[in-house]
Amino acid sequence: MGDMRFDPAAVTVKTGENIRFVISNTSSVDHDFTLGDAAAQLLHRQEMARMTDIAAEHAHHRHHYNAIYVPAVIALPML
């Protein structure tokens, strides 16, 4: 994952296929990695947009069942 992108941008799987995601964040900004359908992704984007006034460390979904917090490799201070 980079600043606002994923590589690969999409993953196609078959029903019943086991998938193992190995997530690394090469950007300078902490991120969430959220799994879900289009509705779940939209809800996540809306929640993150509402949280712009909350400290970044509390804005991420560290305890959501379908999301993980992925810290930046090198966190730069917010100016």
PDB file as gemmi writes it, atoms N, CA and C in Angstrom:
CRYST1    1.000    1.000    1.000  90.00  90.00  90.00 P 1                      
ATOM      1  N   MET A   1       0.843  -1.163   0.000  1.00  0.00           N  
ATOM      2  CA  MET A   1       0.000   0.000   0.000  1.00  0.00           C  
ATOM      3  C   MET A   1       0.889   1.227   0.000  1.00  0.00           C  
ATOM      4  N   GLY A   2       0.493   2.220  -0.791  1.00  0.00           N  
ATOM      5  CA  GLY A   2       1.208   3.486  -0.851  1.00  0.00           C  
ATOM      6  C   GLY A   2       0.323   4.580  -0.292  1.00  0.00           C  
ATOM      7  N   ASP A   3       0.608   5.824  -0.638  1.00  0.00           N  
ATOM      8  CA  ASP A   3      -0.163   6.924  -0.072  1.00  0.00           C  
ATOM      9  C   ASP A   3      -1.660   6.748  -0.283  1.00  0.00           C  
ATOM     10  N   MET A   4      -2.114   6.585  -1.478  1.00  0.00           N  
ATOM     11  CA  MET A   4      -3.541   6.381  -1.723  1.00  0.00           C  
ATOM     12  C   MET A   4      -3.749   5.337  -2.818  1.00  0.00           C  
ATOM     13  N   ARG A   5      -2.988   4.250  -2.726  1.00  0.00           N  
ATOM     14  CA  ARG A   5      -3.096   3.209  -3.745  1.00  0.00           C  
ATOM     15  C   ARG A   5      -2.724   1.861  -3.150  1.00  0.00           C  
ATOM     16  N   PHE A   6      -3.151   0.830  -3.830  1.00  0.00           N  
ATOM     17  CA  PHE A   6      -2.783  -0.534  -3.482  1.00  0.00           C  
ATOM     18  C   PHE A   6      -2.159  -1.179  -4.705  1.00  0.00           C  
ATOM     19  N   ASP A   7      -1.210  -2.051  -4.496  1.00  0.00           N  
ATOM     20  CA  ASP A   7      -0.590  -2.794  -5.586  1.00  0.00           C  
ATOM     21  C   ASP A   7      -0.582  -4.258  -5.189  1.00  0.00           C  
ATOM     22  N   PRO A   8      -1.411  -5.063  -5.822  1.00  0.00           N  
ATOM     23  CA  PRO A   8      -2.227  -4.768  -6.995  1.00  0.00           C  
ATOM     24  C   PRO A   8      -3.480  -3.979  -6.624  1.00  0.00           C  
ATOM     25  N   ALA A   9      -4.054  -3.326  -7.605  1.00  0.00           N  
ATOM     26  CA  ALA A   9      -5.244  -2.505  -7.384  1.00  0.00           C  
ATOM     27  C   ALA A   9      -6.492  -3.353  -7.154  1.00  0.00           C  
ATOM     28  N   ALA A  10      -6.488  -4.595  -7.623  1.00  0.00           N  
ATOM     29  CA  ALA A  10      -7.636  -5.488  -7.473  1.00  0.00           C  
ATOM     30  C   ALA A  10      -7.145  -6.925  -7.346  1.00  0.00           C  
ATOM     31  N   VAL A  11      -7.940  -7.723  -6.661  1.00  0.00           N  
ATOM     32  CA  VAL A  11      -7.643  -9.144  -6.500  1.00  0.00           C  
ATOM     33  C   VAL A  11      -8.916  -9.906  -6.838  1.00  0.00           C  
ATOM     34  N   THR A  12      -8.805 -10.891  -7.702  1.00  0.00           N  
ATOM     35  CA  THR A  12      -9.948 -11.720  -8.072  1.00  0.00           C  
ATOM     36  C   THR A  12      -9.739 -13.112  -7.498  1.00  0.00           C  
ATOM     37  N   VAL A  13     -10.743 -13.619  -6.782  1.00  0.00           N  
ATOM     38  CA  VAL A  13     -10.648 -14.942  -6.166  1.00  0.00           C  
ATOM     39  C   VAL A  13     -11.906 -15.739  -6.475  1.00  0.00           C  
ATOM     40  N   LYS A  14     -11.777 -17.047  -6.347  1.00  0.00           N  
ATOM     41  CA  LYS A  14     -12.916 -17.933  -6.549  1.00  0.00           C  
ATOM     42  C   LYS A  14     -13.609 -18.187  -5.209  1.00  0.00           C  
ATOM     43  N   THR A  15     -14.896 -18.435  -5.241  1.00  0.00           N  
ATOM     44  CA  THR A  15     -15.648 -18.773  -4.049  1.00  0.00           C  
ATOM     45  C   THR A  15     -15.009 -19.971  -3.365  1.00  0.00           C  
ATOM     46  N   GLY A  16     -14.782 -19.850  -2.070  1.00  0.00           N  
ATOM     47  CA  GLY A  16     -14.198 -20.936  -1.292  1.00  0.00           C  
ATOM     48  C   GLY A  16     -12.677 -20.962  -1.286  1.00  0.00           C  
ATOM     49  N   GLU A  17     -12.047 -20.123  -2.097  1.00  0.00           N  
ATOM     50  CA  GLU A  17     -10.593 -20.079  -2.163  1.00  0.00           C  
ATOM     51  C   GLU A  17     -10.034 -19.390  -0.923  1.00  0.00           C  
ATOM     52  N   ASN A  18      -8.990 -19.962  -0.341  1.00  0.00           N  
ATOM     53  CA  ASN A  18      -8.330 -19.340   0.810  1.00  0.00           C  
ATOM     54  C   ASN A  18      -7.350 -18.295   0.321  1.00  0.00           C  
ATOM     55  N   ILE A  19      -7.376 -17.143   0.973  1.00  0.00           N  
ATOM     56  CA  ILE A  19      -6.517 -16.025   0.594  1.00  0.00           C  
ATOM     57  C   ILE A  19      -5.711 -15.597   1.829  1.00  0.00           C  
ATOM     58  N   ARG A  20      -4.459 -15.310   1.617  1.00  0.00           N  
ATOM     59  CA  ARG A  20      -3.616 -14.761   2.687  1.00  0.00           C  
ATOM     60  C   ARG A  20      -3.087 -13.424   2.197  1.00  0.00           C  
ATOM     61  N   PHE A  21      -3.454 -12.355   2.910  1.00  0.00           N  
ATOM     62  CA  PHE A  21      -2.967 -11.026   2.579  1.00  0.00           C  
ATOM     63  C   PHE A  21      -1.742 -10.728   3.439  1.00  0.00           C  
ATOM     64  N   VAL A  22      -0.681 -10.272   2.806  1.00  0.00           N  
ATOM     65  CA  VAL A  22       0.497  -9.786   3.511  1.00  0.00           C  
ATOM     66  C   VAL A  22       0.556  -8.294   3.207  1.00  0.00           C  
ATOM     67  N   ILE A  23       0.331  -7.469   4.225  1.00  0.00           N  
ATOM     68  CA  ILE A  23       0.153  -6.034   4.043  1.00  0.00           C  
ATOM     69  C   ILE A  23       1.377  -5.287   4.542  1.00  0.00           C  
ATOM     70  N   SER A  24       1.904  -4.406   3.704  1.00  0.00           N  
ATOM     71  CA  SER A  24       2.951  -3.492   4.144  1.00  0.00           C  
ATOM     72  C   SER A  24       2.607  -2.103   3.628  1.00  0.00           C  
ATOM     73  N   ASN A  25       2.948  -1.111   4.398  1.00  0.00           N  
ATOM     74  CA  ASN A  25       2.611   0.274   4.088  1.00  0.00           C  
ATOM     75  C   ASN A  25       3.917   1.016   3.807  1.00  0.00           C  
ATOM     76  N   THR A  26       4.184   1.327   2.549  1.00  0.00           N  
ATOM     77  CA  THR A  26       5.429   1.996   2.169  1.00  0.00           C  
ATOM     78  C   THR A  26       5.283   3.511   2.096  1.00  0.00           C  
ATOM     79  N   SER A  27       4.136   4.027   2.512  1.00  0.00           N  
ATOM     80  CA  SER A  27       3.925   5.472   2.464  1.00  0.00           C  
ATOM     81  C   SER A  27       4.431   6.119   3.741  1.00  0.00           C  
ATOM     82  N   SER A  28       4.288   7.409   3.835  1.00  0.00           N  
ATOM     83  CA  SER A  28       4.691   8.143   5.032  1.00  0.00           C  
ATOM     84  C   SER A  28       3.503   8.414   5.948  1.00  0.00           C  
ATOM     85  N   VAL A  29       2.346   7.834   5.629  1.00  0.00           N  
ATOM     86  CA  VAL A  29       1.109   8.073   6.373  1.00  0.00           C  
ATOM     87  C   VAL A  29       0.542   6.737   6.849  1.00  0.00           C  
ATOM     88  N   ASP A  30       0.065   6.684   8.095  1.00  0.00           N  
ATOM     89  CA  ASP A  30      -0.595   5.486   8.590  1.00  0.00           C  
ATOM     90  C   ASP A  30      -1.896   5.265   7.821  1.00  0.00           C  
ATOM     91  N   HIS A  31      -2.290   3.999   7.650  1.00  0.00           N  
ATOM     92  CA  HIS A  31      -3.501   3.656   6.902  1.00  0.00           C  
ATOM     93  C   HIS A  31      -4.246   2.524   7.577  1.00  0.00           C  
ATOM     94  N   ASP A  32      -5.463   2.297   7.116  1.00  0.00           N  
ATOM     95  CA  ASP A  32      -6.237   1.108   7.450  1.00  0.00           C  
ATOM     96  C   ASP A  32      -6.276   0.234   6.210  1.00  0.00           C  
ATOM     97  N   PHE A  33      -6.422  -1.053   6.409  1.00  0.00           N  
ATOM     98  CA  PHE A  33      -6.705  -1.986   5.319  1.00  0.00           C  
ATOM     99  C   PHE A  33      -8.028  -2.620   5.692  1.00  0.00           C  
ATOM    100  N   THR A  34      -9.056  -2.367   4.891  1.00  0.00           N  
ATOM    101  CA  THR A  34     -10.410  -2.807   5.192  1.00  0.00           C  
ATOM    102  C   THR A  34     -10.905  -3.759   4.123  1.00  0.00           C  
ATOM    103  N   LEU A  35     -11.406  -4.914   4.539  1.00  0.00           N  
ATOM    104  CA  LEU A  35     -12.012  -5.859   3.614  1.00  0.00           C  
ATOM    105  C   LEU A  35     -13.517  -5.726   3.684  1.00  0.00           C  
ATOM    106  N   GLY A  36     -14.155  -5.776   2.529  1.00  0.00           N  
ATOM    107  CA  GLY A  36     -15.606  -5.713   2.506  1.00  0.00           C  
ATOM    108  C   GLY A  36     -16.112  -5.404   1.114  1.00  0.00           C  
ATOM    109  N   ASP A  37     -17.415  -5.517   0.975  1.00  0.00           N  
ATOM    110  CA  ASP A  37     -18.039  -5.220  -0.308  1.00  0.00           C  
ATOM    111  C   ASP A  37     -18.065  -3.714  -0.538  1.00  0.00           C  
ATOM    112  N   ALA A  38     -18.661  -3.296  -1.626  1.00  0.00           N  
ATOM    113  CA  ALA A  38     -18.699  -1.868  -1.980  1.00  0.00           C  
ATOM    114  C   ALA A  38     -19.352  -1.041  -0.882  1.00  0.00           C  
ATOM    115  N   ALA A  39     -20.405  -1.557  -0.257  1.00  0.00           N  
ATOM    116  CA  ALA A  39     -21.088  -0.820   0.812  1.00  0.00           C  
ATOM    117  C   ALA A  39     -20.164  -0.642   2.019  1.00  0.00           C  
ATOM    118  N   ALA A  40     -19.408  -1.672   2.373  1.00  0.00           N  
ATOM    119  CA  ALA A  40     -18.467  -1.577   3.497  1.00  0.00           C  
ATOM    120  C   ALA A  40     -17.361  -0.581   3.201  1.00  0.00           C  
ATOM    121  N   GLN A  41     -16.876  -0.559   1.972  1.00  0.00           N  
ATOM    122  CA  GLN A  41     -15.817   0.382   1.596  1.00  0.00           C  
ATOM    123  C   GLN A  41     -16.330   1.824   1.642  1.00  0.00           C  
ATOM    124  N   LEU A  42     -17.556   2.028   1.166  1.00  0.00           N  
ATOM    125  CA  LEU A  42     -18.153   3.366   1.206  1.00  0.00           C  
ATOM    126  C   LEU A  42     -18.324   3.829   2.655  1.00  0.00           C  
ATOM    127  N   LEU A  43     -18.820   2.957   3.514  1.00  0.00           N  
ATOM    128  CA  LEU A  43     -18.983   3.293   4.923  1.00  0.00           C  
ATOM    129  C   LEU A  43     -17.636   3.658   5.545  1.00  0.00           C  
ATOM    130  N   HIS A  44     -16.602   2.905   5.228  1.00  0.00           N  
ATOM    131  CA  HIS A  44     -15.258   3.189   5.750  1.00  0.00           C  
ATOM    132  C   HIS A  44     -14.780   4.569   5.298  1.00  0.00           C  
ATOM    133  N   ARG A  45     -14.937   4.881   4.015  1.00  0.00           N  
ATOM    134  CA  ARG A  45     -14.516   6.201   3.510  1.00  0.00           C  
ATOM    135  C   ARG A  45     -15.290   7.329   4.203  1.00  0.00           C  
ATOM    136  N   GLN A  46     -16.587   7.129   4.405  1.00  0.00           N  
ATOM    137  CA  GLN A  46     -17.400   8.148   5.066  1.00  0.00           C  
ATOM    138  C   GLN A  46     -16.961   8.338   6.518  1.00  0.00           C  
ATOM    139  N   GLU A  47     -16.682   7.243   7.221  1.00  0.00           N  
ATOM    140  CA  GLU A  47     -16.223   7.335   8.605  1.00  0.00           C  
ATOM    141  C   GLU A  47     -14.890   8.069   8.685  1.00  0.00           C  
ATOM    142  N   MET A  48     -13.973   7.758   7.785  1.00  0.00           N  
ATOM    143  CA  MET A  48     -12.666   8.408   7.800  1.00  0.00           C  
ATOM    144  C   MET A  48     -12.803   9.898   7.490  1.00  0.00           C  
ATOM    145  N   ALA A  49     -13.703  10.266   6.597  1.00  0.00           N  
ATOM    146  CA  ALA A  49     -13.918  11.675   6.267  1.00  0.00           C  
ATOM    147  C   ALA A  49     -14.454  12.439   7.477  1.00  0.00           C  
ATOM    148  N   ARG A  50     -15.304  11.805   8.267  1.00  0.00           N  
ATOM    149  CA  ARG A  50     -15.855  12.450   9.470  1.00  0.00           C  
ATOM    150  C   ARG A  50     -14.800  12.603  10.559  1.00  0.00           C  
ATOM    151  N   MET A  51     -13.750  11.811  10.502  1.00  0.00           N  
ATOM    152  CA  MET A  51     -12.750  11.795  11.563  1.00  0.00           C  
ATOM    153  C   MET A  51     -11.563  12.711  11.307  1.00  0.00           C  
ATOM    154  N   THR A  52     -11.661  13.598  10.346  1.00  0.00           N  
ATOM    155  CA  THR A  52     -10.516  14.448  10.023  1.00  0.00           C  
ATOM    156  C   THR A  52     -10.115  15.362  11.167  1.00  0.00           C  
ATOM    157  N   ASP A  53     -11.028  15.644  12.090  1.00  0.00           N  
ATOM    158  CA  ASP A  53     -10.695  16.519  13.213  1.00  0.00           C  
ATOM    159  C   ASP A  53     -10.224  15.747  14.447  1.00  0.00           C  
ATOM    160  N   ILE A  54     -10.157  14.431  14.356  1.00  0.00           N  
ATOM    161  CA  ILE A  54      -9.699  13.598  15.463  1.00  0.00           C  
ATOM    162  C   ILE A  54      -8.225  13.262  15.232  1.00  0.00           C  
ATOM    163  N   ALA A  55      -7.458  13.138  16.276  1.00  0.00           N  
ATOM    164  CA  ALA A  55      -6.045  12.774  16.142  1.00  0.00           C  
ATOM    165  C   ALA A  55      -5.931  11.502  15.303  1.00  0.00           C  
ATOM    166  N   ALA A  56      -4.970  11.468  14.430  1.00  0.00           N  
ATOM    167  CA  ALA A  56      -4.804  10.353  13.493  1.00  0.00           C  
ATOM    168  C   ALA A  56      -4.715   9.009  14.203  1.00  0.00           C  
ATOM    169  N   GLU A  57      -4.085   8.974  15.348  1.00  0.00           N  
ATOM    170  CA  GLU A  57      -3.928   7.700  16.046  1.00  0.00           C  
ATOM    171  C   GLU A  57      -5.260   7.124  16.503  1.00  0.00           C  
ATOM    172  N   HIS A  58      -6.293   7.959  16.646  1.00  0.00           N  
ATOM    173  CA  HIS A  58      -7.604   7.484  17.056  1.00  0.00           C  
ATOM    174  C   HIS A  58      -8.549   7.321  15.874  1.00  0.00           C  
ATOM    175  N   ALA A  59      -8.203   7.850  14.729  1.00  0.00           N  
ATOM    176  CA  ALA A  59      -9.089   7.814  13.571  1.00  0.00           C  
ATOM    177  C   ALA A  59      -9.097   6.458  12.887  1.00  0.00           C  
ATOM    178  N   HIS A  60      -8.042   5.699  13.042  1.00  0.00           N  
ATOM    179  CA  HIS A  60      -7.950   4.418  12.346  1.00  0.00           C  
ATOM    180  C   HIS A  60      -8.716   3.329  13.088  1.00  0.00           C  
ATOM    181  N   HIS A  61      -9.166   2.357  12.338  1.00  0.00           N  
ATOM    182  CA  HIS A  61      -9.996   1.281  12.876  1.00  0.00           C  
ATOM    183  C   HIS A  61      -9.142   0.159  13.453  1.00  0.00           C  
ATOM    184  N   ARG A  62      -8.563   0.383  14.594  1.00  0.00           N  
ATOM    185  CA  ARG A  62      -7.687  -0.620  15.186  1.00  0.00           C  
ATOM    186  C   ARG A  62      -8.467  -1.816  15.719  1.00  0.00           C  
ATOM    187  N   HIS A  63      -9.760  -1.691  15.936  1.00  0.00           N  
ATOM    188  CA  HIS A  63     -10.509  -2.770  16.562  1.00  0.00           C  
ATOM    189  C   HIS A  63     -11.713  -3.217  15.731  1.00  0.00           C  
ATOM    190  N   HIS A  64     -11.823  -2.814  14.502  1.00  0.00           N  
ATOM    191  CA  HIS A  64     -12.920  -3.279  13.662  1.00  0.00           C  
ATOM    192  C   HIS A  64     -12.632  -4.700  13.201  1.00  0.00           C  
ATOM    193  N   TYR A  65     -13.671  -5.519  13.122  1.00  0.00           N  
ATOM    194  CA  TYR A  65     -13.488  -6.923  12.763  1.00  0.00           C  
ATOM    195  C   TYR A  65     -12.989  -7.102  11.335  1.00  0.00           C  
ATOM    196  N   ASN A  66     -13.249  -6.132  10.445  1.00  0.00           N  
ATOM    197  CA  ASN A  66     -12.878  -6.283   9.038  1.00  0.00           C  
ATOM    198  C   ASN A  66     -11.779  -5.310   8.611  1.00  0.00           C  
ATOM    199  N   ALA A  67     -11.065  -4.712   9.582  1.00  0.00           N  
ATOM    200  CA  ALA A  67     -10.039  -3.731   9.242  1.00  0.00           C  
ATOM    201  C   ALA A  67      -8.829  -3.903  10.156  1.00  0.00           C  
ATOM    202  N   ILE A  68      -7.664  -3.594   9.600  1.00  0.00           N  
ATOM    203  CA  ILE A  68      -6.455  -3.575  10.415  1.00  0.00           C  
ATOM    204  C   ILE A  68      -5.772  -2.229  10.242  1.00  0.00           C  
ATOM    205  N   TYR A  69      -5.084  -1.813  11.259  1.00  0.00           N  
ATOM    206  CA  TYR A  69      -4.294  -0.584  11.251  1.00  0.00           C  
ATOM    207  C   TYR A  69      -2.908  -0.940  10.730  1.00  0.00           C  
ATOM    208  N   VAL A  70      -2.427  -0.182   9.722  1.00  0.00           N  
ATOM    209  CA  VAL A  70      -1.122  -0.447   9.110  1.00  0.00           C  
ATOM    210  C   VAL A  70      -0.281   0.818   9.213  1.00  0.00           C  
ATOM    211  N   PRO A  71       0.618   0.873  10.196  1.00  0.00           N  
ATOM    212  CA  PRO A  71       1.422   2.083  10.347  1.00  0.00           C  
ATOM    213  C   PRO A  71       2.382   2.274   9.186  1.00  0.00           C  
ATOM    214  N   ALA A  72       2.749   3.518   8.969  1.00  0.00           N  
ATOM    215  CA  ALA A  72       3.721   3.852   7.918  1.00  0.00           C  
ATOM    216  C   ALA A  72       5.068   3.265   8.280  1.00  0.00           C  
ATOM    217  N   VAL A  73       5.848   2.933   7.260  1.00  0.00           N  
ATOM    218  CA  VAL A  73       7.202   2.435   7.483  1.00  0.00           C  
ATOM    219  C   VAL A  73       8.021   3.515   8.164  1.00  0.00           C  
ATOM    220  N   ILE A  74       7.946   4.725   7.641  1.00  0.00           N  
ATOM    221  CA  ILE A  74       8.617   5.876   8.232  1.00  0.00           C  
ATOM    222  C   ILE A  74       7.563   6.956   8.431  1.00  0.00           C  
ATOM    223  N   ALA A  75       7.128   7.143   9.642  1.00  0.00           N  
ATOM    224  CA  ALA A  75       6.088   8.134   9.911  1.00  0.00           C  
ATOM    225  C   ALA A  75       6.724   9.517   9.973  1.00  0.00           C  
ATOM    226  N   LEU A  76       6.239  10.414   9.165  1.00  0.00           N  
ATOM    227  CA  LEU A  76       6.705  11.802   9.178  1.00  0.00           C  
ATOM    228  C   LEU A  76       5.755  12.643  10.000  1.00  0.00           C  
ATOM    229  N   PRO A  77       6.240  13.631  10.717  1.00  0.00           N  
ATOM    230  CA  PRO A  77       5.335  14.467  11.521  1.00  0.00           C  
ATOM    231  C   PRO A  77       4.363  15.234  10.632  1.00  0.00           C  
ATOM    232  N   MET A  78       3.136  15.359  11.102  1.00  0.00           N  
ATOM    233  CA  MET A  78       2.120  16.129  10.389  1.00  0.00           C  
ATOM    234  C   MET A  78       2.406  17.597  10.631  1.00  0.00           C  
ATOM    235  N   LEU A  79       2.389  18.401   9.579  1.00  0.00           N  
ATOM    236  CA  LEU A  79       2.624  19.841   9.718  1.00  0.00           C  
ATOM    237  C   LEU A  79       1.321  20.591   9.694  1.00  0.00           C  
TER     238      LEU A  79                                                      
END                                                                             
